[in-house]
Amino acid sequence: MTGTRTWKRITTADGSWTLEHPEHGEACHSRYGAWMEARERYCIPCELNELAGERDEVRLLDVGTGLGLNIAAALEVAAAQNTPLRVVTLERSRDVLLTAIEIGLADPSLATEDSSNAAGELHRVVLSTIADALGSEGTEVPFSGRPDLGSLRLLLGDARDTLPALAPDQKFDVCFLDPFSHRKEPELWSPPFLAEVAGRLAEDGRLSTYSASVRVRAGLIAAGLTVGLGPRVAKKAAGTVAQRGGTLPVFEPRIEKRVLRAAEELRNATNSPDQPTSST
């Protein structure tokens, strides 16, 4: 691990746990509730339950594996519909994965008031699968002990390199965009990377992120997506959802104006002929 510090386990307000970065101190999930955030910030706004009820399988792009909790929440939803989940997950740090595996396999309980032991066991499945994937980097592996639940492919390294290396026609129904903040990982919020992510969404795919940045929202619009207001989670600000076409919860008019202006500036900078679109 980097330096002499290690990833630190933190118990969040809903009783579930996350990890704190050994250098900059940001946590992988909200300190108000890691499991709550995984469900309410990502699964619900991406309408994963409805999607799983309609499809033979759901394809998920997970940007920022961390301790695999977002994947576990998605697996809980898909498993309830008996729909396999096909996950491609991107992570830079092998250390965070190894730490999560060591801690989580010893104590898989999520310890939340509204989650069952089954949810904790699904997190154990995810962590065991990540361990398998670390031994077969880049290879699709079935969920450990539960191949009926689907599969996972781990791409370890800089996401700016690993995501473009996927087959050009590989698309996803859902994207969880969850890197560390713009201050800590600005490269994963840059317009070129957002365009790469947007290009991986299927025609009816949906993306959710905790970011409320005008620049991020503008980058997604400049990449050809419709962008709207994501949910508030606990005391955190509303995030962002995006999709191709359609309508989404609208921003306040003053925010809308700023986002569209920023999107136009980005398009002008790249000489794109497209016009910005929003949820209004």
DRENDO-973307 format. One record per atom (N, C-alpha, C, O, CB): x, y negated, z; residue in three letters. Coordinates in steps of 0.2 Angstrom, whole numbers, plus 2048, in hexadecimal, padded with zeros to 3 digits. Glycine has a CB too. Layout:
% residues N
XYZAla;...
END
This chain:
% residues 280
804806800Met;800800800Met;8047FA800Met;80A7FA801Met;7FB800806Met;8017F47FEThr;8057EE7FEThr;8087EC805Thr;8047EB809Thr;8017E97FBThr;80E7EA805Gly;8117E880BGly;8117ED811Gly;8117F3810Gly;80E7E180DGly;8107EA817Thr;80F7EE81DThr;8087EF81FThr;8067F2823Thr;8137EB822Thr;8037EB81CArg;7FC7EB81EArg;7F97F081AArg;7FB7F2814Arg;7F97E481DArg;7F37F281CThr;7EF7F7819Thr;7E87F5818Thr;7E67F081CThr;7EF7FE81DThr;7E47F8814Trp;7DD7F6814Trp;7DA7F881ATrp;7DB7FD81DTrp;7D97FA80ETrp;7D67F381DLys;7D37F4823Lys;7CB7F5823Lys;7C87F281FLys;7D47ED827Lys;7C97FA827Arg;7C27FC827Arg;7BE7F782BArg;7C17F5830Arg;7C180382AArg;7B87F4829Ile;7B47F082CIle;7AD7F282CIle;7AB7F5827Ile;7B47E9828Ile;7AA7F2832Thr;7A37F4833Thr;79F7EE832Thr;7A07E9835Thr;7A27F783AThr;79A7EE82DThr;7967E882BThr;7907E882FThr;78F7ED833Thr;7957E8823Thr;78C7E382EAla;7877E1832Ala;7817E7832Ala;77D7E7837Ala;7847DB831Ala;7807EA82DAsp;77B7EF82CAsp;77E7F682FAsp;77A7FB82EAsp;7797F0825Asp;7847F6831Gly;7877FC834Gly;78B80082FGly;78F805831Gly;782801836Gly;78B7FF829Ser;78F802824Ser;7967FF824Ser;7977F9827Ser;78B80281CSer;79A802820Trp;7A17FF821Trp;7A47FD81ATrp;7A1800814Trp;7A6804824Trp;7A97F981AThr;7AD7F7814Thr;7B47F7815Thr;7B67F881BThr;7AA7F1811Thr;7B87F4811Leu;7BF7F4812Leu;7C17EC810Leu;7BE7E980CLeu;7C37F880DLeu;7C67EA814Glu;7C97E3813Glu;7CF7E4810Glu;7D47E8811Glu;7C97E081AGlu;7D07DF80BHis;7D77DF807His;7DD7DE80BHis;7DC7D9810His;7D67DA801His;7E27E280APro;7E87E180FPro;7EC7DA80EPro;7EF7D8812Pro;7ED7E680EPro;7EB7D7808Glu;7EE7D0807Glu;7EA7CA808Glu;7EB7C680CGlu;7F17D0800Glu;7E47CA804His;7E07C4804His;7DB7C4809His;7D77BF80BHis;7DE7C27FEHis;7D97CA80CGly;7D47CA811Gly;7CD7CA80FGly;7C97CB814Gly;7D57C5816Gly;7CB7CA809Glu;7C57CB807Glu;7C27D2808Glu;7C67D7807Glu;7C47C97FFGlu;7BC7D3809Ala;7B97D980AAla;7B67DC803Ala;7B47D87FFAla;7B37DA80FAla;7B67E2802Cys;7B37E57FCCys;7AC7E47FCCys;7A97E47F6Cys;7B57ED7FCCys;7A87E3801His;7A17E2801His;79F7DD806His;7A37DB80AHis;79D7E9803His;7997DB806Ser;7977D680BSer;7977D8812Ser;7957DE814Ser;78F7D4809Ser;79A7D4816Arg;79A7D581DArg;7937D5821Arg;7927D8826Arg;79F7D0821Arg;78E7D381DTyr;7877D3820Tyr;7847DA81FTyr;77F7DB822Tyr;7837CE81CTyr;7877DE81BGly;7857E581AGly;7877E8813Gly;7857E680EGly;77D7E581AGly;78C7EC813Ala;78F7EF80DAla;78A7F3809Ala;7897F2803Ala;7957F380FAla;7867F880DTrp;7817FC80ATrp;77B7F8807Trp;7797F9802Trp;77F80180ETrp;7797F380BMet;7747EF809Met;7767EB803Met;7717EB7FEMet;7727EA80FMet;77C7E9802Glu;77E7E57FCGlu;77E7EA7F6Glu;77C7E87F1Glu;7857E27FDGlu;7817F07F7Ala;7817F47F2Ala;77A7F67EFAla;7797F67E9Ala;7847FB7F4Ala;7757F67F3Arg;76E7F87F1Arg;76B7F17EEArg;7687F17E8Arg;76A7FA7F6Arg;76B7EC7F2Glu;7677E67F0Glu;76B7E17EBGlu;7677DE7E7Glu;7667E27F6Glu;7717E17EBArg;7757DD7E6Arg;7767E07DFArg;7767DD7DAArg;77C7DB7E9Arg;7767E77DFTyr;7777EA7D9Tyr;7727EF7D6Tyr;76F7EE7D1Tyr;77E7EE7DATyr;7707F47DACys;76B7F97D8Cys;7647F57D6Cys;7617F77D1Cys;76A7FE7DDCys;7627F17DBIle;75B7EE7DAIle;75B7E97D4Ile;7567EA7D0Ile;7597EB7E0Ile;75F7E47D4Pro;75E7E07CEPro;7607E37C7Pro;75E7E07C2Pro;7637DA7CFPro;7647E87C7Cys;7657EC7C1Cys;75F7F17BFCys;75F7F47BACys;76B7F07C1Cys;75A7F17C4Glu;7547F57C3Glu;7567FC7C1Glu;7537FF7BDGlu;7507F27BDGlu;75A7FE7C5Leu;75D8057C4Leu;75880B7C6Leu;7588107C2Leu;7638067C9Leu;7538097CAAsn;74E80E7CCAsn;74A80F7C6Asn;7488157C4Asn;74A80C7D2Asn;74780A7C3Glu;74380A7BDGlu;74780D7B7Glu;7448117B3Glu;7418037BBGlu;74D80C7B6Leu;75180E7B1Leu;7528167B1Leu;7518197ADLeu;75880B7B0Leu;7538187B7Ala;75481F7B9Ala;74E8237B8Ala;74E8297B6Ala;7578207C0Ala;7488207B9Gly;7428237B8Gly;7408247B0Gly;73C8287AEGly;73D81F7BBGly;7448207ACGlu;7428207A5Glu;7478247A1Glu;74582679BGlu;7428197A2Glu;74D8257A3Arg;75382879FArg;75482F7A1Arg;7538317A7Arg;7598237A0Arg;75883279CAsp;75A83979EAsp;7618387A2Asp;76383D7A5Asp;75C83D797Asp;7648337A1Glu;76A8317A5Glu;76B82A7A5Glu;7698267A1Glu;7708357A2Glu;76F8277AAVal;7708207AAVal;77881F7AAVal;77C8237AEVal;76E81D7B1Val;77A81A7A6Arg;7818197A5Arg;7838137A9Arg;78080D7A8Arg;78381879EArg;7888137AELeu;78A80E7B2Leu;79180C7B1Leu;7958107B1Leu;7888107B9Leu;7928057B0Leu;7998037B0Leu;79A7FF7B7Leu;7967FA7B8Leu;79A7FE7AALeu;79E8017BBAsp;7A07FF7C1Asp;7A67FB7C2Asp;7AC7FF7C1Asp;79F8047C7Asp;7A67F57C2Val;7AD7F17C2Val;7AF7EF7C9Val;7AC7EB7CCVal;7AC7EA7BDVal;7B47F37CBGly;7B67F27D2Gly;7B37F87D7Gly;7AE7F77DAGly;7B37EB7D5Gly;7B77FD7D6Thr;7B48037DAThr;7B48027E1Thr;7B08047E4Thr;7B98097D8Thr;7BA8007E4Gly;7BA7FF7EBGly;7BA8057EFGly;7BD80A7EDGly;7B57FA7EEGly;7B58067F3Leu;7B480C7F7Leu;7AE8107F4Leu;7AB8157F7Leu;7B380A7FELeu;7AC80E7EEGly;7A78127EBGly;7A08117EDGly;79B8157ECGly;7A98197EBGly;79F80C7F1Leu;79880C7F5Leu;79380A7F0Leu;78D80C7F0Leu;7988077FALeu;7948057EBAsn;78F8037E6Asn;78D8097E1Asn;78880A7E0Asn;7927FE7E1Asn;79280E7E0Ile;7918147DCIle;78C8187E1Ile;78781B7DEIle;7978187DAIle;78E8197E7Ala;78981D7EBAla;78281B7ECAla;77E81F7EBAla;78C81D7F2Ala;7818147ECAla;77B8117ECAla;7778137E5Ala;7718147E5Ala;77B80A7EDAla;77B8127E0Ala;7788147D9Ala;77681B7D9Ala;77181D7D6Ala;77C8127D3Ala;77A81F7DCLeu;7798267DCLeu;7738287E0Leu;76F82D7DELeu;77F82A7DELeu;7728257E5Glu;76C8267E9Glu;7668257E5Glu;7618287E5Glu;76C8217EFGlu;76681F7E1Val;76081D7DDVal;75F8227D8Val;7598257D7Val;7618167DAVal;7648247D4Ala;7638287CEAla;76182F7D1Ala;75D8337CDAla;76A8297CAAla;7648327D6Ala;7638387D9Ala;75C8397DBAla;75983F7DAAla;76783A7DFAla;7598347DDAla;7528347DFAla;74D8357D9Ala;7478387DAAla;75082E7E3Ala;7508337D3Gln;74C8347CDGln;74E83B7C9Gln;74C83C7C4Gln;74C82E7C8Gln;75383E7CCAsn;7568447C9Asn;7598427C2Asn;7598467BDAsn;75084A7C8Asn;75C83C7C2Thr;75F83A7BCThr;76783A7BDThr;7698367C1Thr;75C8337BAThr;76B83D7B8Pro;77283D7B9Pro;7758367B8Pro;7728327B4Pro;7758427B4Pro;77A8347BCLeu;77D82E7BBLeu;78482F7B8Leu;7888337BBLeu;77E82A7C2Leu;78582B7B3Arg;78C82C7AFArg;7908257B1Arg;78E8207AEArg;78B82D7A8Arg;7958267B5Val;7988207B7Val;79F81F7B4Val;7A38247B4Val;7998207BFVal;7A18197B2Val;7A88177B1Val;7A98127B5Val;7A680D7B6Val;7A98157A9Val;7AE8137BAThr;7B080E7BFThr;7B780C7BEThr;7BC8107BDThr;7AF8117C6Thr;7B88057BFLeu;7BF8027BELeu;7C28007C4Leu;7BE7FC7C8Leu;7BE7FC7B9Leu;7C88017C6Glu;7CB7FF7CCGlu;7D27FE7CBGlu;7D68027C8Glu;7CA8047D2Glu;7D57F97CEArg;7DC7F77CDArg;7E07FB7D2Arg;7E67FD7D1Arg;7DD7F07CEArg;7DE7FB7D9Ser;7E27FE7DESer;7E08057E0Ser;7DB8077E2Ser;7E07F97E4Ser;7E58097DFArg;7E58107E1Arg;7E58107E9Arg;7E18157ECArg;7EB8147DFArg;7E880B7ECAsp;7E880B7F4Asp;7E180B7F7Asp;7DF80E7FCAsp;7EC8067F6Asp;7DD8067F4Val;7D68067F7Val;7D280C7F6Val;7CE80E7FAVal;7D28007F3Val;7D38107F0Leu;7D08167EFLeu;7D281B7F4Leu;7CE81F7F7Leu;7D18187E8Leu;7D881C7F5Leu;7DB8217FALeu;7D981F801Leu;7D8824805Leu;7E38217FALeu;7D9819803Thr;7D781780AThr;7CF81980BThr;7CD81B810Thr;7D880F80BThr;7CB817806Ala;7C4818806Ala;7C3820807Ala;7BE82280BAla;7C0816800Ala;7C6824803Ile;7C682B803Ile;7C882E80AIle;7C483280DIle;7CA82E7FEIle;7CD82B80DGlu;7CF82E813Glu;7CA82C819Glu;7C983081DGlu;7D682A815Glu;7C8826819Ile;7C382481EIle;7BC82781DIle;7B982A821Ile;7C381C81EIle;7BA826817Gly;7B3828815Gly;7B2830815Gly;7AC832818Gly;7B182680EGly;7B6834814Leu;7B583B814Leu;7B683D81BLeu;7B384381DLeu;7BB83F810Leu;7B983A81FAla;7B983B827Ala;7B383982AAla;7B083C82FAla;7BF83882AAla;7AF834828Asp;7A983182BAsp;7A582E825Asp;7A5828824Asp;7AB82C830Asp;7A1832822Pro;79D83081CPro;79782C81EPro;79382981APro;79B836818Pro;79582C825Ser;78F828827Ser;78F821825Ser;79381D826Ser;78E82982FSer;78981F823Leu;788818821Leu;785814827Leu;78680E827Leu;78381781BLeu;78281882CAla;780815832Ala;77B80F831Ala;77B80B836Ala;786813836Ala;77780E82CThr;77280982BThr;76C80B82EThr;76A81182EThr;772807824Thr;768807830Glu;761808833Glu;75D80C82EGlu;75981082FGlu;75E802835Glu;75D80A827Asp;75980C822Asp;75C81181EAsp;758813819Asp;75680781EAsp;76281481FSer;76581981BSer;76581F81ESer;766820824Ser;76C816818Ser;76482581BSer;76482B81DSer;76B82E81DSer;77082B81ASer;75F83081ASer;76C834821Asn;772837820Asn;774839819Asn;77A83A817Asn;77283E825Asn;76F83A815Ala;77083C80EAla;77383780AAla;777838806Ala;76983D80BAla;77283080CAla;77682B808Ala;77D82B80AAla;78182A806Ala;77382480AAla;77F82D810Gly;78682D812Gly;78983380FGly;78F83380DGly;78682E81AGly;78583980EGlu;78883E80AGlu;78983D803Glu;78E83F800Glu;78384480BGlu;785839800Leu;7868367F9Leu;78D8327F9Leu;7908337F4Leu;7808327F6Leu;78E82E7FEHis;79482B7FEHis;79A8307FEHis;79F82F7FBHis;795826803His;799835802Arg;79E83A802Arg;79F83D7FBArg;7A583F7F9Arg;79C840808Arg;79A83F7F8Val;79A8427F1Val;79E83D7EDVal;7A383F7E9Val;7938437EEVal;79D8367EDVal;7A08327E9Val;7A88317EAVal;7AC8327E6Val;79D82B7EAVal;7AA8317F1Leu;7B18317F3Leu;7B48377F1Leu;7BA8377EFLeu;7B18307FALeu;7B183D7F2Ser;7B48437F0Ser;7B58437E8Ser;7BA8467E6Ser;7B08497F2Ser;7B18407E4Thr;7B18407DDThr;7B783B7DBThr;7BB83D7D6Thr;7AB83E7DAThr;7B78367DFIle;7BD8317DDIle;7C48357DEIle;7C88347DBIle;7BC82B7E1Ile;7C48397E4Ala;7CA83C7E5Ala;7CC8417DFAla;7D18427DDAla;7C98407ECAla;7C68457DDAsp;7C78497D7Asp;7CA8457D1Asp;7CE8477CDAsp;7C184D7D5Asp;7C783F7D0Ala;7C883B7CAAla;7D08387CBAla;7D38377C5Ala;7C48357CAAla;7D28377D1Leu;7D98357D1Leu;7DE83A7CFLeu;7E38387CDLeu;7DA8337D9Leu;7DC8407CFGly;7E08467CDGly;7DF8477C5Gly;7E384B7C2Gly;7DF84C7D1Gly;7DA8447C2Ser;7D98447BBSer;7D783E7B8Ser;7D283D7B5Ser;7D38497BASer;7DC8397B9Glu;7DB8327B7Glu;7D88317B0Glu;7DB8347ABGlu;7E182E7B8Glu;7D382E7AFGly;7D082C7A9Gly;7CB8327A6Gly;7C88317A1Gly;7D582B7A4Gly;7CB8377AAThr;7C683D7A8Thr;7C083D7ABThr;7BF83B7B1Thr;7CA8447A9Thr;7BB83E7A8Glu;7B483F7ABGlu;7B38457AFGlu;7B584A7ACGlu;7AE83F7A5Glu;7B28447B5Val;7B184A7BAVal;7AA84A7BDVal;7A78447BEVal;7B68497C0Val;7A78507BEPro;7A18507C1Pro;7A184E7C8Pro;7A684E7CBPro;79E8577C0Pro;79B84B7CBPhe;79B84A7D2Phe;79C8507D6Phe;7998557D5Phe;7948477D4Phe;7A184F7DBSer;7A48557DESer;79E8597E2Ser;79B8567E6Ser;7A98527E4Ser;79E85F7E0Gly;7998647E3Gly;7928627E1Gly;78D8667E3Gly;7998637EAGly;79185D7DDArg;78A85C7DAArg;78A8597D3Arg;7888547D1Arg;7878567DFArg;78C85E7CFPro;78C85C7C8Pro;78585A7C5Pro;7858577C0Pro;78F8627C3Pro;78085C7C8Asp;77985A7C6Asp;7788527C7Asp;7748507C3Asp;77485E7CAAsp;77C84F7CBLeu;77C8487CCLeu;77F8447C6Leu;77D83E7C6Leu;77F8467D2Leu;7838477C2Gly;7868437BDGly;78E8447BDGly;7908497BFGly;78483C7BDGly;79183E7BBSer;79883E7BBSer;79B8387BCSer;7988337BCSer;79A8417B4Ser;7A28387BDLeu;7A68317BELeu;7AC8327BALeu;7B08377BALeu;7A78307C6Leu;7AE82C7B7Arg;7B482B7B4Arg;7B88257B7Arg;7B581F7B7Arg;7B482A7ACArg;7BE8267BALeu;7C18217BDLeu;7C781E7B9Leu;7CB8227B6Leu;7C48237C4Leu;7C78177B7Leu;7CC8147B4Leu;7D08107B8Leu;7CE80B7BBLeu;7C98107AELeu;7D68127BALeu;7DA80F7BFLeu;7DF80A7BBLeu;7E380C7B7Leu;7DE8147C3Leu;7DF8047BDGly;7E47FF7BAGly;7E07F87B9Gly;7DA7F77BCGly;7E68017B4Gly;7E37F47B6Asp;7E07ED7B5Asp;7DA7EE7B0Asp;7DB7F17AAAsp;7E67E87B1Asp;7D47EC7B2Ala;7CE7ED7AEAla;7CE7E97A8Ala;7CB7EB7A3Ala;7C87EA7B2Ala;7D37E47A7Arg;7D37E17A1Arg;7D77E579BArg;7D67E4795Arg;7D77DA7A1Arg;7DA7EA79EAsp;7DD7EF799Asp;7D97F6799Asp;7D87F8793Asp;7E47F179CAsp;7D67F879EThr;7D27FE79EThr;7CC7FE79BThr;7CA803797Thr;7D28017A5Thr;7C87F979CLeu;7C17F8799Leu;7C27F8791Leu;7BE7FB78ELeu;7BE7F279BLeu;7C67F478EPro;7C67F4787Pro;7C97FA784Pro;7C87FC77EPro;7CB7EE784Pro;7CC7FE788Ala;7CF805785Ala;7C980A785Ala;7CA80F781Ala;7D480778AAla;7C3809787Leu;7BE80D786Leu;7BC80E77FLeu;7BD80977BLeu;7B880B78ALeu;7B981377DAla;7B6813776Ala;7B280D774Ala;7AE80B778Ala;7B281A775Ala;7B380A76EPro;7AF80476DPro;7A880576DPro;7A480076FPro;7B1802766Pro;7A580B76CAsp;79E80C76CAsp;79B80E773Asp;79580F773Asp;79C811767Asp;79F80E778Gln;79D81077FGln;79980A782Gln;79C805783Gln;7A3813783Gln;79380B783Lys;78F806786Lys;78C80878DLys;78C80E78ELys;789804781Lys;789804791Phe;787805797Phe;780802798Phe;77E7FD796Phe;78C80379DPhe;77C80679CAsp;77580379EAsp;7757FE7A4Asp;7717FA7A4Asp;7708097A0Asp;77A7FF7A8Val;77B7FB7AEVal;7827F97AFVal;7867FD7AEVal;7787FF7B4Val;7837F37B1Cys;78A7F17B3Cys;78A7EE7BACys;7867E97BBCys;78D7EC7AECys;78E7F07BFPhe;78F7ED7C5Phe;7967E97C5Phe;79B7EC7C4Phe;78F7F27CBPhe;7957E37C5Leu;79B7DE7C4Leu;79D7DC7CBLeu;79A7D77CELeu;79A7D87BFLeu;7A27DF7CEAsp;7A47DE7D5Asp;7AB7DE7D7Asp;7AE7E27DBAsp;7A17E47D9Asp;7AF7DA7D3Pro;7B67D97D5Pro;7B67D47DBPro;7B17D27DDPro;7BA7D67CFPro;7BC7D37DEPhe;7BD7CE7E3Phe;7BC7C77E0Phe;7BB7C77DAPhe;7C47CF7E6Phe;7BB7C27E4Ser;7B97BC7E2Ser;7BD7B97DDSer;7C37BB7DBSer;7B97B77E8Ser;7BB7B37DAHis;7BE7B07D5His;7C57AD7D7His;7CA7AC7D3His;7BA7AA7D2His;7C57AB7DEArg;7CB7A97E0Arg;7D17AE7E1Arg;7D77AC7E0Arg;7CA7A67E7Arg;7CF7B47E2Lys;7D47BA7E2Lys;7D57BE7DCLys;7DB7C07DBLys;7D17BE7E8Lys;7D07BE7D8Glu;7D17C27D2Glu;7CE7BE7CCGlu;7C97C07C9Glu;7CD7C97D2Glu;7D07B87CAPro;7CD7B47C5Pro;7CD7B77BEPro;7C97B67BAPro;7D17AD7C5Pro;7D27BC7BDGlu;7D27BF7B6Glu;7CC7C37B5Glu;7CA7C47AFGlu;7D97C37B6Glu;7C97C67BALeu;7C37CA7B9Leu;7BD7C67B9Leu;7B77C97B8Leu;7C37CF7BELeu;7BD7BF7B9Trp;7B87BB7B8Trp;7B97B67B2Trp;7B57B27B1Trp;7B67B77BETrp;7BE7B77AESer;7C07B37A9Ser;7BB7B47A3Ser;7B87BA7A2Ser;7C77B47A6Ser;7BA7AF79EPro;7B57B0799Pro;7B77B6794Pro;7B37BA792Pro;7B57AA794Pro;7BE7B8793Pro;7BF7BD78FPro;7BD7C4792Pro;7BA7C978FPro;7C67BE78DPro;7BE7C5799Phe;7BC7CB79CPhe;7B57CC79CPhe;7B27D179BPhe;7BF7CC7A3Phe;7B17C679ELeu;7AA7C679ELeu;7A77C8797Leu;7A27CC797Leu;7A77BF7A0Leu;7AA7C6792Ala;7A87C878BAla;7A97CF78AAla;7A57D2787Ala;7AC7C4786Ala;7AF7D278CGlu;7B07D978CGlu;7AA7DD78FGlu;7A87E278DGlu;7B77DB78EGlu;7A97DB795Val;7A47DE799Val;79D7DE796Val;7997E3795Val;7A37DB7A1Val;79B7D8794Ala;7957D7790Ala;7947DB78AAla;78F7DE788Ala;7947CF78EAla;79A7DC786Gly;79A7E0780Gly;7997E7782Gly;7977EB77DGly;7A07DF77DGly;7997E9788Arg;7987F078AArg;7917F278CArg;78F7F878DArg;79D7F2790Arg;78D7ED78DLeu;7867EE78FLeu;7827F1789Leu;7837EE783Leu;7837E8791Leu;77E7F678AAla;7797F8785Ala;7747F2783Ala;7747EE787Ala;7767FE787Ala;7707F377EGlu;76C7EE77CGlu;7677EC782Glu;7657E6782Glu;7687F0776Glu;7657F1786Asp;7607F078BAsp;7647F0792Asp;7607F1797Asp;75A7F478BAsp;76A7F0792Gly;76E7F0798Gly;76E7EA79CGly;76C7E579AGly;7757F2796Gly;76F7EB7A3Arg;76F7E57A7Arg;7757E57ACArg;7787EB7AEArg;7687E67ACArg;7777DF7AELeu;77D7DE7B2Leu;77B7DB7B8Leu;7777D67B8Leu;7837DB7AELeu;77E7DC7BESer;77D7D87C4Ser;7847D77C7Ser;7887DB7C7Ser;7787DC7C9Ser;7847D17CAThr;78A7CF7CEThr;7897CA7D3Thr;7837C77D3Thr;7907CC7C9Thr;78D7CA7D8Tyr;78C7C67DETyr;78E7BE7DCTyr;78C7BA7E0Tyr;7907C87E4Tyr;7917BD7D7Ser;7947B77D5Ser;78E7B27D3Ser;78A7B47D0Ser;7997B77D0Ser;78E7AC7D6Ala;78A7A77D4Ala;78D7A17D1Ala;78B79B7D0Ala;7867A47DBAla;7937A27CFSer;79879D7CBSer;79479B7C5Ser;79279F7C1Ser;79F7A07CASer;7947947C4Val;7927927BDVal;7967947B8Val;7947967B2Val;79278A7BEVal;79D7947B9Arg;7A17977B4Arg;7A079E7B2Arg;7A07A07ACArg;7A97967B6Arg;79F7A27B7Val;79D7A97B5Val;7977AA7B1Val;7967AD7ACVal;79D7AD7BCVal;7927A67B4Arg;78B7A77B0Arg;78C7A47A9Arg;7897A77A4Arg;7867A27B4Arg;79079F7A8Ala;79179C7A2Ala;7957A179DAla;7937A2797Ala;7957957A2Ala;79A7A47A0Gly;79D7A979CGly;7997AF79AGly;79A7B1794Gly;7A37AC7A1Gly;7947B179ELeu;7907B679CLeu;78B7B4796Leu;78A7B8792Leu;78C7B97A2Leu;7897AE797Ile;7857AB791Ile;7897AA78BIle;7867AC786Ile;7827A4793Ile;78F7A878BAla;7937A7786Ala;7957AE782Ala;7967AE77CAla;79A7A4787Ala;7947B3786Ala;7957BA784Ala;78F7BD781Ala;78F7C377FAla;7987BE789Ala;78A7B9781Gly;7847BB77DGly;77E7BE781Gly;7797C177FGly;7857C0778Gly;77F7BD788Leu;77A7C078DLeu;7757BB78FLeu;7767B578FLeu;77D7C3793Leu;76F7BD791Thr;76A7B9794Thr;76C7BA79CThr;76D7BF79EThr;7637BB793Thr;76C7B479FVal;76E7B47A6Val;7697B17ABVal;7667AC7A9Val;7757B07A7Val;7687B47B1Gly;7637B17B5Gly;7667B27BCGly;76B7B57BEGly;75D7B57B4Gly;7617B07C1Leu;7627B07C8Leu;7627B77CBLeu;75D7BA7CALeu;75E7AB7CCLeu;7677B97CEGly;7677BF7D2Gly;7647BE7D9Gly;7637B97DBGly;76E7C27D3Gly;7637C47DDPro;7607C37E3Pro;7657C07E9Pro;76B7C17E8Pro;75E7CA7E6Pro;7627BD7EEArg;7667BC7F4Arg;7677C27F8Arg;7627C67F8Arg;7637B67F8Arg;76C7C37FBVal;76D7C97FFVal;7707C7806Val;7757C4807Val;7727CE7FCVal;76B7C880BAla;76D7C5812Ala;76E7BE811Ala;76A7BA80FAla;7737C9815Ala;7747BB814Lys;7757B4814Lys;7797B280ELys;77B7AC80ELys;7797B281ALys;77B7B780ALys;77E7B5804Lys;77A7B27FELys;7747B27FELys;7817BB801Lys;77D7AE7FAAla;77A7AA7F5Ala;7777AF7F0Ala;7797B47EFAla;77E7A57F2Ala;7727AC7ECAla;7707B07E6Ala;7757B27E1Ala;7797AD7E0Ala;76A7AD7E3Ala;7757B87DFGly;77A7BA7DAGly;7787B87D3Gly;7747B37D2Gly;77C7C17DBGly;77A7BC7CEThr;7797BB7C7Thr;7777C27C4Thr;77A7C77C5Thr;77F7B87C3Thr;7727C27C0Val;7707C87BBVal;7717C67B4Val;7707C07B3Val;7697CB7BDVal;7727CB7B0Ala;7737C97A9Ala;7717CF7A5Ala;7717D57A7Ala;77A7C77A7Ala;76E7CE79FGln;76C7D379AGln;76C7D0793Gln;76D7CA792Gln;7657D679CGln;76B7D478EArg;76A7D2787Arg;7637D0786Arg;75E7D5786Arg;76C7D7782Arg;7617CA785Gly;75A7C8784Gly;7567C878AGly;7587C978FGly;7587CC77EGly;74F7C7788Gly;74A7C778EGly;74B7C1792Gly;74E7BC791Gly;74B7CE791Gly;7477C2798Thr;7477BD79DThr;7497BF7A3Thr;7487C57A5Thr;7407BA79DThr;74C7BB7A7Leu;74E7BC7AELeu;74C7B77B3Leu;74A7B17B0Leu;7567BD7AELeu;74D7B87B9Pro;74B7B27BEPro;74F7AC7BDPro;7557AD7BCPro;74C7B57C5Pro;74C7A67BCVal;74F7A07BAVal;75379D7BFVal;75179D7C5Val;74A79C7B7Val;7587997BDPhe;75C7957C2Phe;75878E7C3Phe;75378D7BFPhe;7637937BFPhe;75A78B7C8Glu;7577847C9Glu;7597807C3Glu;75F7817C0Glu;75A7817D0Glu;75577B7C1Pro;7577777BBPro;75E7747BBPro;7617747B6Pro;7527727BAPro;7607717C1Arg;76776E7C1Arg;76C7737C0Arg;7717727BCArg;76876A7C7Arg;76B7797C2Ile;77077F7C1Ile;7707817BAIle;7757827B7Ile;76F7847C6Ile;76A7827B8Glu;7697847B1Glu;76D77F7ACGlu;7707827A7Glu;7617847AFGlu;76C7797ADLys;76F7747A9Lys;7777757A9Lys;77A7747A4Lys;76D76D7ABLys;7797757AFArg;7817767B0Arg;78377C7ACArg;78877C7A9Arg;7837767B7Arg;77F7827ADVal;7827887AAVal;7827887A3Val;78678A79FVal;77D78E7ADVal;77C7857A0Leu;77C785799Leu;781780796Leu;784782790Leu;775782796Leu;78377B799Arg;788776797Arg;78F77A797Arg;793779792Arg;78877079BArg;79077D79CAla;79678179DAla;797786798Ala;79C787795Ala;7977847A4Ala;79178A796Ala;79178F791Ala;79378C78AAla;79678F786Ala;78B793791Ala;790786789Glu;791783782Glu;798781782Glu;79B78177CGlu;78D77D782Glu;79B77E787Glu;7A277D787Glu;7A7783786Glu;7AC782782Glu;7A477A78EGlu;7A5788789Leu;7A978F787Leu;7A8791780Leu;7AD79377DLeu;7A679478CLeu;7A279077DArg;7A1792776Arg;7A578D772Arg;7A879076DArg;79A792775Arg;7A5787773Asn;7A878276FAsn;7B078476FAsn;7B378376AAsn;7A777B771Asn;7B2786775Ala;7B9787776Ala;7BC78D772Ala;7C178E770Ala;7BB78877DAla;7B7792771Thr;7B979876DThr;7B6798766Thr;7B679D762Thr;7B679E771Thr;7B3792764Asn;7B079175DAsn;7AB79675CAsn;7AB799756Asn;7B6791758Asn;7A7798761Ser;7A179D75FSer;79C79975CSer;79A79475FSer;79F7A1766Ser;79879C757Pro;793799754Pro;78C79A758Pro;787797757Pro;79279C74DPro;78C79F75DAsp;7867A1761Asp;78479B765Asp;788797767Asp;7877A7765Asp;77E79A767Gln;77B79576BGln;77A798772Gln;77879E772Gln;775792768Gln;77B795777Pro;77A79877EPro;77279977FPro;76E79677DPro;77C793783Pro;77179F783Thr;76B7A0785Thr;76A7A178CThr;7707A3790Thr;7687A7781Thr;7657A078FSer;7647A1797Ser;75D7A4798Ser;75A7A6793Ser;76579B79ASer;75B7A579ESer;7557A87A0Ser;74F7A479FSer;7497A67A0Ser;7567AB7A7Ser;75079E79DThr;74A79979CThr;748799795Thr;743796794Thr;74C79279FThr;
END
